[in-house]
């Protein structure tokens, strides 16, 4: 496993209770369309720096998560800097991968949480990565399918300090902020 390579180079957040602000993750458009920020469904396992997992709803600001450091091209650790309070929606996208992993991702208009599209060198919506190579903590895998499931689901999101990414059920995930620089060979260009 790659966990032994993780570096612990972040500031400790002992005693931190998290940010004192709130973030509105629902946008209501003029036509009444509601848009959800891409998120993870309840019970999504999040990979910790020690190689264990913790369900997304149980993550705290004190947890050390396994992340990818695109500046140095290696595994690292990071604490969450933002944990979205739970919300509920009436559908999710069930994504299945060649390595046997599955993710239930939330988003609207077919745009759900982002995965690293290896060939494109950027984080793209999972629905745009079907048939493409994506990164897991065990190396490359392929996203085989990403189908909408109409079912009520509770969802969460996490942003990590400095690296803005994490491994959800072993898959490297992030938001579009990680697309500020192109990625080649798992490093920012």
N, C-alpha and C positions, 0 to 999 in steps of 0.2 A: 504494500500500500504506500501511498504518497504522504501519509500523515506525518511521518518522521521528518519530512523535508519542510514542513510548515515552520515559518519563522514567527516568533512572537515579538514584533517590533512596534506595537501600538501602545499608546498611553492607557494606563489602567483606569477603569471607570468605577472603582469600588465606591459604593455609597451613592452612585448616580441614580436618580429616579427617572431619567430620560428627559427629553425636551419639554419645555414648558409651553409649547405652542401646539396648535392643532392644524391639521391640513385637510382641506375639503377635497375629497377624492372623487366626488360625483359632480359632473358637469351637466347642466340642463341647457339644451340648445333651444333656440327660438321656436322650433317646431314641437317642443315638448319631449324630444329624444333625450334619454338619460344615458350618459357615457360613464363607465366605470374605469378607474385606473387599473392597469393590469396587476393581478394579484394571484396568490396561492390559495387553494381550497383548504379548509380545515383538515387536519391530520396529515398534511404534507410533511414528510421527514426532512429536517434541515441538518446538514452535516456540520458537526462541531470539530474544532481543531484537534481534539484527542481521538478522532475517528468514530465516536459514537454519534447518534442522531437524537434530535429532540423535535417534537412536533411543533409546527409553526406557531400554534396558539400558545405554546408554553415557553417560547423564547423570551428572554429578558435582556435588558441593557447590559447585564454583567456577563452574558454568554460570550465565549470566544468561538467565532465561527470560522470554518475553513473557507478561504477565499483565494482568488488568483491575483497575483501582483503582476499587472501588465507592464509596469515600468522595468521590472527586473526579470520577468519571464519565469516566475516560480510560485509555488504555493506560499501562502502567508496566513495570518490570522487577523481578524478584525471584530470589534464589538459592533452591535447595531447602534446607529445614531438616530434612527427613526423606526418605530414599530407602529403600524397602522392598527387602530382599534378595529375590532371585527364589524363586519357588515354582512348582509345577506342579499343574495341575488337569486334569480330563478333559472340560471343556466351556467354551465361551465364547459370547457373544452377538455376532453379526455385525450391526452397525447400518449402514444405508445412508441417505444424505442426498440431498436434491434437488440440491445443488451438486456431486454426484459423489463426495464424500468417503465413506470407510468407516472404521469403528472396530470393533476386536475388544475387547470389554469383558468383564470377569470379575465375577462376583457370584453369590450363591446365591438360591434361591427366586425367580428372575426379577428380582431387584433387583441391577442392575449399576451401574457407575460413573455419576455424575450429570452432567446437562447443564442449562444454564440454560433453563427453560421460560419464555419471554418473557411470555406472557399471565398465567401464575400468579405471576411475579415471584419465583421460587425455584428452587433446584437440585433436580431430581427425577431419580430413577432413569431411565436411558435407556429401559427397557422401559415406563415410564409416559409417555414423551414421544412415542410413535409418533403421527404425524399432527399434531404440534404444532410451532410455530415455536421454534427454538433459535438460539443465537448462534454465529457463526463469526468468524474474524479479518477476513473480508470482508463482514460484515453478517449479516442473518438468513437462515436456510435452514430447511427442514422435514425432520424425521426421518421417512423413508418406511417403514422396517421395522427390526425388531430381533428376529432369529431365533436361537434356540439352535442351536449346532453342537456335536455330540458328537465331540470330537477333543482329544487331549492338547495342552496349551498351557502355556508358561512365562509367568508374569506378574509385574508390578512395580507399584509405586505411588510417587507423589511428592507431598509437601506443600511449598508454597512459603512463604517468609518473608512475614509480614504479610497478604498477599492471599489465600492458601489456594486459588489457582486457577492454571490454566495452559491452553494451547491444545494439545490432542492432535489431530494430523492436521488442524489448523485449527479445531477445535471447542472452545469454551469449556467446560471441565470443572472440577468442584470436588467437595467433600464436603458433607455436611449442615451443617458448621460455618459455611458461608457463608450459612445460612438464619437466622442470629440476628436479622437485620433484614429486613423486606420490601424488595424491589428494584422500583423504578419508574424507567423511562427510564434504565436502566443505572446507577442510583445507589441507595445505601441510603436508605431513607425514615427 
